[in-house]
Amino acid sequence: MSQTRITAGGSLDQEAWDHVLAQLRVDGFSPIESIKVTRAVLHVTLGEAKRMVHTSRTWSDTREEFEDVQAAVSDAAARLQA
């Protein structure tokens, strides 16, 4: 994997990480597996890892589908709690 650049303020260079995500996708990793790798390698929260993967150029073609699934799960959970 390529090295990830960290900016002077300590934040991750999203463009650099997108290169890693692109290679993971080429290697057959799913978005969920990419989130797991992002968490493990960068030591970020689950929420931050999800944001990084789902806002990346690499996974932009799946963003709408993911949001639809996430909305359906949220709706189902709300119905179960009612």
BASESE-566665 format. One record per residue: residue number from 1; residue in one letter; x, y, z of N, C-alpha, C in turn. Coordinates in steps of 0.02 Angstrom, whole numbers, padded with zeros to 5 digits. Example, Ala and Ser with C-alpha at 12.3 -4.5 7.8 and 13.67 -1.06 7.14 Angstrom:
<banu><num>1</num><residu>A</residu><n_px>00660</n_px><n_py>-00284</n_py><n_pz>00390</n_pz><ca_px>00615</ca_px><ca_py>-00225</ca_py><ca_pz>00390</ca_pz><c_px>00660</c_px><c_py>-00165</c_py><c_pz>00390</c_pz></banu>
<banu><num>2</num><residu>S</residu><n_px>00642</n_px><n_py>-00112</n_py><n_pz>00354</n_pz><ca_px>00684</ca_px><ca_py>-00053</ca_py><ca_pz>00357</ca_pz><c_px>00645</c_px><c_py>00002</c_py><c_pz>00394</c_pz></banu>
This chain:
<banu><num>1</num><residu>M</residu><n_px>00042</n_px><n_py>-00059</n_py><n_pz>00000</n_pz><ca_px>00000</ca_px><ca_py>00000</ca_py><ca_pz>00000</ca_pz><c_px>00044</c_px><c_py>00062</c_py><c_pz>00000</c_pz></banu>
<banu><num>2</num><residu>S</residu><n_px>00017</n_px><n_py>00116</n_py><n_pz>-00029</n_pz><ca_px>00055</ca_px><ca_py>00178</ca_py><ca_pz>-00029</ca_pz><c_px>00050</c_px><c_py>00211</c_py><c_pz>00039</c_pz></banu>
<banu><num>3</num><residu>Q</residu><n_px>00098</n_px><n_py>00255</n_py><n_pz>00053</n_pz><ca_px>00096</ca_px><ca_py>00291</ca_py><ca_pz>00116</ca_pz><c_px>00044</c_px><c_py>00346</c_py><c_pz>00113</c_pz></banu>
<banu><num>4</num><residu>T</residu><n_px>00011</n_px><n_py>00357</n_py><n_pz>00168</n_pz><ca_px>-00038</ca_px><ca_py>00410</ca_py><ca_pz>00173</ca_pz><c_px>-00004</c_px><c_py>00472</c_py><c_pz>00198</c_pz></banu>
<banu><num>5</num><residu>R</residu><n_px>-00018</n_px><n_py>00529</n_py><n_pz>00166</n_pz><ca_px>00011</ca_px><ca_py>00592</ca_py><ca_pz>00188</ca_pz><c_px>-00033</c_px><c_py>00622</c_py><c_pz>00242</c_pz></banu>
<banu><num>6</num><residu>I</residu><n_px>00001</n_px><n_py>00650</n_py><n_pz>00292</n_pz><ca_px>-00034</ca_px><ca_py>00686</ca_py><ca_pz>00345</ca_pz><c_px>-00016</c_px><c_py>00760</c_py><c_pz>00337</c_pz></banu>
<banu><num>7</num><residu>T</residu><n_px>-00065</n_px><n_py>00803</n_py><n_pz>00340</n_pz><ca_px>-00053</ca_px><ca_py>00875</ca_py><ca_pz>00332</ca_pz><c_px>-00024</c_px><c_py>00904</c_py><c_pz>00395</c_pz></banu>
<banu><num>8</num><residu>A</residu><n_px>-00002</n_px><n_py>00966</n_py><n_pz>00391</n_pz><ca_px>00029</ca_px><ca_py>01000</ca_py><ca_pz>00449</ca_pz><c_px>-00017</c_px><c_py>01001</c_py><c_pz>00509</c_pz></banu>
<banu><num>9</num><residu>G</residu><n_px>-00082</n_px><n_py>01006</n_py><n_pz>00497</n_pz><ca_px>-00130</ca_px><ca_py>01007</ca_py><ca_pz>00553</ca_pz><c_px>-00144</c_px><c_py>00937</c_py><c_pz>00581</c_pz></banu>
<banu><num>10</num><residu>G</residu><n_px>-00114</n_px><n_py>00886</n_py><n_pz>00553</n_pz><ca_px>-00123</ca_px><ca_py>00818</ca_py><ca_pz>00577</ca_pz><c_px>-00180</c_px><c_py>00781</c_py><c_pz>00543</c_pz></banu>
<banu><num>11</num><residu>S</residu><n_px>-00213</n_px><n_py>00813</n_py><n_pz>00494</n_pz><ca_px>-00269</ca_px><ca_py>00779</ca_py><ca_pz>00462</ca_pz><c_px>-00245</c_px><c_py>00739</c_py><c_pz>00402</c_pz></banu>
<banu><num>12</num><residu>L</residu><n_px>-00284</n_px><n_py>00691</n_py><n_pz>00383</n_pz><ca_px>-00267</ca_px><ca_py>00647</ca_py><ca_pz>00329</ca_pz><c_px>-00279</c_px><c_py>00680</c_py><c_pz>00262</c_pz></banu>
<banu><num>13</num><residu>D</residu><n_px>-00236</n_px><n_py>00668</n_py><n_pz>00215</n_pz><ca_px>-00245</ca_px><ca_py>00692</ca_py><ca_pz>00147</ca_pz><c_px>-00291</c_px><c_py>00641</c_py><c_pz>00112</c_pz></banu>
<banu><num>14</num><residu>Q</residu><n_px>-00355</n_px><n_py>00660</n_py><n_pz>00103</n_pz><ca_px>-00405</ca_px><ca_py>00615</ca_py><ca_pz>00074</ca_pz><c_px>-00383</c_px><c_py>00590</c_py><c_pz>00006</c_pz></banu>
<banu><num>15</num><residu>E</residu><n_px>-00352</n_px><n_py>00633</n_py><n_pz>-00033</n_pz><ca_px>-00331</ca_px><ca_py>00612</ca_py><ca_pz>-00100</ca_pz><c_px>-00280</c_px><c_py>00556</c_py><c_pz>-00097</c_pz></banu>
<banu><num>16</num><residu>A</residu><n_px>-00235</n_px><n_py>00560</n_py><n_pz>-00049</n_pz><ca_px>-00185</ca_px><ca_py>00507</ca_py><ca_pz>-00041</ca_pz><c_px>-00218</c_px><c_py>00442</c_py><c_pz>-00021</c_pz></banu>
<banu><num>17</num><residu>W</residu><n_px>-00266</n_px><n_py>00445</n_py><n_pz>00025</n_pz><ca_px>-00300</ca_px><ca_py>00384</ca_py><ca_pz>00047</ca_pz><c_px>-00343</c_px><c_py>00356</c_py><c_pz>-00008</c_pz></banu>
<banu><num>18</num><residu>D</residu><n_px>-00369</n_px><n_py>00398</n_py><n_pz>-00052</n_pz><ca_px>-00410</ca_px><ca_py>00374</ca_py><ca_pz>-00107</ca_pz><c_px>-00370</c_px><c_py>00327</c_py><c_pz>-00153</c_pz></banu>
<banu><num>19</num><residu>H</residu><n_px>-00306</n_px><n_py>00339</n_py><n_pz>-00159</n_pz><ca_px>-00263</ca_px><ca_py>00294</ca_py><ca_pz>-00199</ca_pz><c_px>-00262</c_px><c_py>00224</c_py><c_pz>-00166</c_pz></banu>
<banu><num>20</num><residu>V</residu><n_px>-00260</n_px><n_py>00223</n_py><n_pz>-00101</n_pz><ca_px>-00261</ca_px><ca_py>00159</ca_py><ca_pz>-00064</ca_pz><c_px>-00328</c_px><c_py>00125</c_py><c_pz>-00075</c_pz></banu>
<banu><num>21</num><residu>L</residu><n_px>-00382</n_px><n_py>00163</n_py><n_pz>-00068</n_pz><ca_px>-00449</ca_px><ca_py>00135</ca_py><ca_pz>-00078</ca_pz><c_px>-00457</c_px><c_py>00108</c_py><c_pz>-00149</c_pz></banu>
<banu><num>22</num><residu>A</residu><n_px>-00430</n_px><n_py>00143</n_py><n_pz>-00197</n_pz><ca_px>-00434</ca_px><ca_py>00120</ca_py><ca_pz>-00267</ca_pz><c_px>-00400</c_px><c_py>00052</c_py><c_pz>-00275</c_pz></banu>
<banu><num>23</num><residu>Q</residu><n_px>-00342</n_px><n_py>00045</n_py><n_pz>-00244</n_pz><ca_px>-00306</ca_px><ca_py>-00019</ca_py><ca_pz>-00248</ca_pz><c_px>-00344</c_px><c_py>-00074</c_py><c_pz>-00212</c_pz></banu>
<banu><num>24</num><residu>L</residu><n_px>-00374</n_px><n_py>-00058</n_py><n_pz>-00155</n_pz><ca_px>-00414</ca_px><ca_py>-00108</ca_py><ca_pz>-00120</ca_pz><c_px>-00472</c_px><c_py>-00131</c_py><c_pz>-00164</c_pz></banu>
<banu><num>25</num><residu>R</residu><n_px>-00504</n_px><n_py>-00085</n_py><n_pz>-00198</n_pz><ca_px>-00561</ca_px><ca_py>-00103</ca_py><ca_pz>-00242</ca_pz><c_px>-00537</c_px><c_py>-00147</c_py><c_pz>-00299</c_pz></banu>
<banu><num>26</num><residu>V</residu><n_px>-00481</n_px><n_py>-00129</n_py><n_pz>-00330</n_pz><ca_px>-00453</ca_px><ca_py>-00170</ca_py><ca_pz>-00384</ca_pz><c_px>-00438</c_px><c_py>-00240</c_py><c_pz>-00358</c_pz></banu>
<banu><num>27</num><residu>D</residu><n_px>-00416</n_px><n_py>-00245</n_py><n_pz>-00296</n_pz><ca_px>-00400</ca_px><ca_py>-00310</ca_py><ca_pz>-00266</ca_pz><c_px>-00461</c_px><c_py>-00348</c_py><c_pz>-00243</c_pz></banu>
<banu><num>28</num><residu>G</residu><n_px>-00521</n_px><n_py>-00320</n_py><n_pz>-00254</n_pz><ca_px>-00583</ca_px><ca_py>-00356</ca_py><ca_pz>-00238</ca_pz><c_px>-00614</c_px><c_py>-00340</c_py><c_pz>-00171</c_pz></banu>
<banu><num>29</num><residu>F</residu><n_px>-00588</n_px><n_py>-00290</n_py><n_pz>-00136</n_pz><ca_px>-00617</ca_px><ca_py>-00272</ca_py><ca_pz>-00071</ca_pz><c_px>-00685</c_px><c_py>-00238</c_py><c_pz>-00082</c_pz></banu>
<banu><num>30</num><residu>S</residu><n_px>-00731</n_px><n_py>-00250</n_py><n_pz>-00037</n_pz><ca_px>-00797</ca_px><ca_py>-00217</ca_py><ca_pz>-00038</ca_pz><c_px>-00792</c_px><c_py>-00151</c_py><c_pz>-00001</c_pz></banu>
<banu><num>31</num><residu>P</residu><n_px>-00844</n_px><n_py>-00109</n_py><n_pz>-00004</n_pz><ca_px>-00844</ca_px><ca_py>-00048</ca_py><ca_pz>00036</ca_pz><c_px>-00837</c_px><c_py>-00062</c_py><c_pz>00111</c_pz></banu>
<banu><num>32</num><residu>I</residu><n_px>-00871</n_px><n_py>-00114</n_py><n_pz>00134</n_pz><ca_px>-00867</ca_px><ca_py>-00130</ca_py><ca_pz>00206</ca_pz><c_px>-00796</c_px><c_py>-00152</c_py><c_pz>00225</c_pz></banu>
<banu><num>33</num><residu>E</residu><n_px>-00766</n_px><n_py>-00192</n_py><n_pz>00183</n_pz><ca_px>-00696</ca_px><ca_py>-00212</ca_py><ca_pz>00196</ca_pz><c_px>-00649</c_px><c_py>-00152</c_py><c_pz>00193</c_pz></banu>
<banu><num>34</num><residu>S</residu><n_px>-00663</n_px><n_py>-00106</n_py><n_pz>00148</n_pz><ca_px>-00623</ca_px><ca_py>-00045</ca_py><ca_pz>00143</ca_pz><c_px>-00630</c_px><c_py>-00003</c_py><c_pz>00205</c_pz></banu>
<banu><num>35</num><residu>I</residu><n_px>-00690</n_px><n_py>00000</n_py><n_pz>00233</n_pz><ca_px>-00700</ca_px><ca_py>00036</ca_py><ca_pz>00296</ca_pz><c_px>-00660</c_px><c_py>00003</c_py><c_pz>00352</c_pz></banu>
<banu><num>36</num><residu>K</residu><n_px>-00661</n_px><n_py>-00063</n_py><n_pz>00356</n_pz><ca_px>-00623</ca_px><ca_py>-00098</ca_py><ca_pz>00407</ca_pz><c_px>-00548</c_px><c_py>-00084</c_py><c_pz>00401</c_pz></banu>
<banu><num>37</num><residu>V</residu><n_px>-00522</n_px><n_py>-00085</n_py><n_pz>00340</n_pz><ca_px>-00451</ca_px><ca_py>-00070</ca_py><ca_pz>00329</ca_pz><c_px>-00436</c_px><c_py>00002</c_py><c_pz>00349</c_pz></banu>
<banu><num>38</num><residu>T</residu><n_px>-00480</n_px><n_py>00048</n_py><n_pz>00330</n_pz><ca_px>-00470</ca_px><ca_py>00119</ca_py><ca_pz>00347</ca_pz><c_px>-00466</c_px><c_py>00128</c_py><c_pz>00422</c_pz></banu>
<banu><num>39</num><residu>R</residu><n_px>-00511</n_px><n_py>00096</n_py><n_pz>00458</n_pz><ca_px>-00510</ca_px><ca_py>00101</ca_py><ca_pz>00532</ca_pz><c_px>-00445</c_px><c_py>00072</c_py><c_pz>00560</c_pz></banu>
<banu><num>40</num><residu>A</residu><n_px>-00426</n_px><n_py>00014</n_py><n_pz>00536</n_pz><ca_px>-00368</ca_px><ca_py>-00021</ca_py><ca_pz>00564</ca_pz><c_px>-00302</c_px><c_py>00016</c_py><c_pz>00549</c_pz></banu>
<banu><num>41</num><residu>V</residu><n_px>-00296</n_px><n_py>00040</n_py><n_pz>00489</n_pz><ca_px>-00233</ca_px><ca_py>00072</ca_py><ca_pz>00469</ca_pz><c_px>-00227</c_px><c_py>00143</c_py><c_pz>00495</c_pz></banu>
<banu><num>42</num><residu>L</residu><n_px>-00281</n_px><n_py>00181</n_py><n_pz>00491</n_pz><ca_px>-00278</ca_px><ca_py>00251</ca_py><ca_pz>00509</ca_pz><c_px>-00298</c_px><c_py>00266</c_py><c_pz>00581</c_pz></banu>
<banu><num>43</num><residu>H</residu><n_px>-00324</n_px><n_py>00216</n_py><n_pz>00615</n_pz><ca_px>-00345</ca_px><ca_py>00223</ca_py><ca_pz>00685</ca_pz><c_px>-00396</c_px><c_py>00280</c_py><c_pz>00692</c_pz></banu>
<banu><num>44</num><residu>V</residu><n_px>-00448</n_px><n_py>00277</n_py><n_pz>00650</n_pz><ca_px>-00502</ca_px><ca_py>00326</ca_py><ca_pz>00653</ca_pz><c_px>-00565</c_px><c_py>00291</c_py><c_pz>00677</c_pz></banu>
<banu><num>45</num><residu>T</residu><n_px>-00615</n_px><n_py>00331</n_py><n_pz>00695</n_pz><ca_px>-00678</ca_px><ca_py>00303</ca_py><ca_pz>00718</ca_pz><c_px>-00714</c_px><c_py>00269</c_py><c_pz>00660</c_pz></banu>
<banu><num>46</num><residu>L</residu><n_px>-00763</n_px><n_py>00229</n_py><n_pz>00677</n_pz><ca_px>-00804</ca_px><ca_py>00197</ca_py><ca_pz>00626</ca_pz><c_px>-00839</c_px><c_py>00249</c_py><c_pz>00582</c_pz></banu>
<banu><num>47</num><residu>G</residu><n_px>-00865</n_px><n_py>00300</n_py><n_pz>00614</n_pz><ca_px>-00899</ca_px><ca_py>00353</ca_py><ca_pz>00576</ca_pz><c_px>-00853</c_px><c_py>00388</c_py><c_pz>00528</c_pz></banu>
<banu><num>48</num><residu>E</residu><n_px>-00792</n_px><n_py>00403</n_py><n_pz>00550</n_pz><ca_px>-00744</ca_px><ca_py>00436</ca_py><ca_pz>00507</ca_pz><c_px>-00723</c_px><c_py>00391</c_py><c_pz>00450</c_pz></banu>
<banu><num>49</num><residu>A</residu><n_px>-00712</n_px><n_py>00327</n_py><n_pz>00465</n_pz><ca_px>-00693</ca_px><ca_py>00279</ca_py><ca_pz>00412</ca_pz><c_px>-00749</c_px><c_py>00273</c_py><c_pz>00360</c_pz></banu>
<banu><num>50</num><residu>K</residu><n_px>-00811</n_px><n_py>00269</n_py><n_pz>00382</n_pz><ca_px>-00868</ca_px><ca_py>00266</ca_py><ca_pz>00336</ca_pz><c_px>-00870</c_px><c_py>00328</c_py><c_pz>00292</c_pz></banu>
<banu><num>51</num><residu>R</residu><n_px>-00862</n_px><n_py>00386</n_py><n_pz>00322</n_pz><ca_px>-00863</ca_px><ca_py>00448</ca_py><ca_pz>00285</ca_pz><c_px>-00808</c_px><c_py>00449</c_py><c_pz>00232</c_pz></banu>
<banu><num>52</num><residu>M</residu><n_px>-00749</n_px><n_py>00429</n_py><n_pz>00252</n_pz><ca_px>-00692</ca_px><ca_py>00430</ca_py><ca_pz>00206</ca_pz><c_px>-00703</c_px><c_py>00383</c_py><c_pz>00146</c_pz></banu>
<banu><num>53</num><residu>V</residu><n_px>-00730</n_px><n_py>00325</n_py><n_pz>00159</n_pz><ca_px>-00741</ca_px><ca_py>00277</ca_py><ca_pz>00105</ca_pz><c_px>-00798</c_px><c_py>00300</c_py><c_pz>00060</c_pz></banu>
<banu><num>54</num><residu>H</residu><n_px>-00853</n_px><n_py>00320</n_py><n_pz>00090</n_pz><ca_px>-00912</ca_px><ca_py>00336</ca_py><ca_pz>00051</ca_pz><c_px>-00909</c_px><c_py>00404</c_py><c_pz>00016</c_pz></banu>
<banu><num>55</num><residu>T</residu><n_px>-00864</n_px><n_py>00447</n_py><n_pz>00036</n_pz><ca_px>-00855</ca_px><ca_py>00510</ca_py><ca_pz>00000</ca_pz><c_px>-00795</c_px><c_py>00508</c_py><c_pz>-00047</c_pz></banu>
<banu><num>56</num><residu>S</residu><n_px>-00762</n_px><n_py>00451</n_py><n_pz>-00050</n_pz><ca_px>-00704</ca_px><ca_py>00445</ca_py><ca_pz>-00094</ca_pz><c_px>-00725</c_px><c_py>00441</c_py><c_pz>-00167</c_pz></banu>
<banu><num>57</num><residu>R</residu><n_px>-00680</n_px><n_py>00462</n_py><n_pz>-00211</n_pz><ca_px>-00692</ca_px><ca_py>00454</ca_py><ca_pz>-00282</ca_pz><c_px>-00697</c_px><c_py>00380</c_py><c_pz>-00300</c_pz></banu>
<banu><num>58</num><residu>T</residu><n_px>-00660</n_px><n_py>00338</n_py><n_pz>-00266</n_pz><ca_px>-00659</ca_px><ca_py>00266</ca_py><ca_pz>-00281</ca_pz><c_px>-00728</c_px><c_py>00235</c_py><c_pz>-00276</c_pz></banu>
<banu><num>59</num><residu>W</residu><n_px>-00766</n_px><n_py>00253</n_py><n_pz>-00225</n_pz><ca_px>-00830</ca_px><ca_py>00221</ca_py><ca_pz>-00213</ca_pz><c_px>-00889</c_px><c_py>00267</c_py><c_pz>-00230</c_pz></banu>
<banu><num>60</num><residu>S</residu><n_px>-00878</n_px><n_py>00321</n_py><n_pz>-00267</n_pz><ca_px>-00931</ca_px><ca_py>00369</ca_py><ca_pz>-00281</ca_pz><c_px>-00988</c_px><c_py>00338</c_py><c_pz>-00321</c_pz></banu>
<banu><num>61</num><residu>D</residu><n_px>-00974</n_px><n_py>00287</n_py><n_pz>-00360</n_pz><ca_px>-01027</ca_px><ca_py>00255</ca_py><ca_pz>-00400</ca_pz><c_px>-01074</c_px><c_py>00212</c_py><c_pz>-00358</c_pz></banu>
<banu><num>62</num><residu>T</residu><n_px>-01057</n_px><n_py>00198</n_py><n_pz>-00297</n_pz><ca_px>-01100</ca_px><ca_py>00157</ca_py><ca_pz>-00253</ca_pz><c_px>-01134</c_px><c_py>00198</c_py><c_pz>-00199</c_pz></banu>
<banu><num>63</num><residu>R</residu><n_px>-01120</n_px><n_py>00263</n_py><n_pz>-00197</n_pz><ca_px>-01144</ca_px><ca_py>00305</ca_py><ca_pz>-00143</ca_pz><c_px>-01220</c_px><c_py>00306</c_py><c_pz>-00138</c_pz></banu>
<banu><num>64</num><residu>E</residu><n_px>-01255</n_px><n_py>00314</n_py><n_pz>-00194</n_pz><ca_px>-01328</ca_px><ca_py>00317</ca_py><ca_pz>-00193</ca_pz><c_px>-01358</c_px><c_py>00251</c_py><c_pz>-00169</c_pz></banu>
<banu><num>65</num><residu>E</residu><n_px>-01331</n_px><n_py>00196</n_py><n_pz>-00192</n_pz><ca_px>-01356</ca_px><ca_py>00130</ca_py><ca_pz>-00171</ca_pz><c_px>-01345</c_px><c_py>00121</c_py><c_pz>-00096</c_pz></banu>
<banu><num>66</num><residu>F</residu><n_px>-01287</n_px><n_py>00140</n_py><n_pz>-00071</n_pz><ca_px>-01273</ca_px><ca_py>00135</ca_py><ca_pz>00001</ca_pz><c_px>-01322</c_px><c_py>00176</c_py><c_pz>00041</c_pz></banu>
<banu><num>67</num><residu>E</residu><n_px>-01335</n_px><n_py>00238</n_py><n_pz>00019</n_pz><ca_px>-01380</ca_px><ca_py>00282</ca_py><ca_pz>00055</ca_pz><c_px>-01451</c_px><c_py>00253</c_py><c_pz>00056</c_pz></banu>
<banu><num>68</num><residu>D</residu><n_px>-01472</n_px><n_py>00221</n_py><n_pz>00001</n_pz><ca_px>-01538</ca_px><ca_py>00189</ca_py><ca_pz>-00002</ca_pz><c_px>-01542</c_px><c_py>00131</c_py><c_pz>00048</c_pz></banu>
<banu><num>69</num><residu>V</residu><n_px>-01490</n_px><n_py>00091</n_py><n_pz>00051</n_pz><ca_px>-01489</ca_px><ca_py>00034</ca_py><ca_pz>00098</ca_pz><c_px>-01489</c_px><c_py>00060</c_py><c_pz>00170</c_pz></banu>
<banu><num>70</num><residu>Q</residu><n_px>-01448</n_px><n_py>00111</n_py><n_pz>00183</n_pz><ca_px>-01445</ca_px><ca_py>00139</ca_py><ca_pz>00250</ca_pz><c_px>-01512</c_px><c_py>00167</c_py><c_pz>00272</c_pz></banu>
<banu><num>71</num><residu>A</residu><n_px>-01548</n_px><n_py>00200</n_py><n_pz>00226</n_pz><ca_px>-01614</ca_px><ca_py>00227</ca_py><ca_pz>00242</ca_pz><c_px>-01664</c_px><c_py>00171</c_py><c_pz>00256</c_pz></banu>
<banu><num>72</num><residu>A</residu><n_px>-01661</n_px><n_py>00118</n_py><n_pz>00217</n_pz><ca_px>-01706</ca_px><ca_py>00061</ca_py><ca_pz>00228</ca_pz><c_px>-01693</c_px><c_py>00029</c_py><c_pz>00295</c_pz></banu>
<banu><num>73</num><residu>V</residu><n_px>-01631</n_px><n_py>00022</n_py><n_pz>00314</n_pz><ca_px>-01614</ca_px><ca_py>-00008</ca_py><ca_pz>00379</ca_pz><c_px>-01639</c_px><c_py>00038</c_py><c_pz>00436</c_pz></banu>
<banu><num>74</num><residu>S</residu><n_px>-01629</n_px><n_py>00103</n_py><n_pz>00429</n_pz><ca_px>-01652</ca_px><ca_py>00150</ca_py><ca_pz>00480</ca_pz><c_px>-01728</c_px><c_py>00147</c_py><c_pz>00486</c_pz></banu>
<banu><num>75</num><residu>D</residu><n_px>-01763</n_px><n_py>00144</n_py><n_pz>00430</n_pz><ca_px>-01836</ca_px><ca_py>00139</ca_py><ca_pz>00431</ca_pz><c_px>-01859</c_px><c_py>00075</c_py><c_pz>00466</c_pz></banu>
<banu><num>76</num><residu>A</residu><n_px>-01826</n_px><n_py>00020</n_py><n_pz>00450</n_pz><ca_px>-01844</ca_px><ca_py>-00044</ca_py><ca_pz>00481</ca_pz><c_px>-01832</c_px><c_py>-00042</c_py><c_pz>00556</c_pz></banu>
<banu><num>77</num><residu>A</residu><n_px>-01777</n_px><n_py>-00013</n_py><n_pz>00576</n_pz><ca_px>-01761</ca_px><ca_py>-00008</ca_py><ca_pz>00648</ca_pz><c_px>-01813</c_px><c_py>00035</c_py><c_pz>00683</c_pz></banu>
<banu><num>78</num><residu>A</residu><n_px>-01833</n_px><n_py>00089</n_py><n_pz>00651</n_pz><ca_px>-01884</ca_px><ca_py>00133</ca_py><ca_pz>00682</ca_pz><c_px>-01951</c_px><c_py>00097</c_py><c_pz>00690</c_pz></banu>
<banu><num>79</num><residu>R</residu><n_px>-01969</n_px><n_py>00057</n_py><n_pz>00639</n_pz><ca_px>-02032</ca_px><ca_py>00019</ca_py><ca_pz>00644</ca_pz><c_px>-02029</c_px><c_py>-00033</c_py><c_pz>00700</c_pz></banu>
<banu><num>80</num><residu>L</residu><n_px>-01972</n_px><n_py>-00063</n_py><n_pz>00710</n_pz><ca_px>-01965</ca_px><ca_py>-00112</ca_py><ca_pz>00764</ca_pz><c_px>-01970</c_px><c_py>-00080</c_py><c_pz>00833</c_pz></banu>
<banu><num>81</num><residu>Q</residu><n_px>-01947</n_px><n_py>-00019</n_py><n_pz>00838</n_pz><ca_px>-01950</ca_px><ca_py>00016</ca_py><ca_pz>00903</ca_pz><c_px>-02019</c_px><c_py>00044</c_py><c_pz>00918</c_pz></banu>
<banu><num>82</num><residu>A</residu><n_px>-02060</n_px><n_py>00051</n_py><n_pz>00867</n_pz><ca_px>-02127</ca_px><ca_py>00081</ca_py><ca_pz>00876</ca_pz><c_px>-02175</c_px><c_py>00033</c_py><c_pz>00908</c_pz></banu>
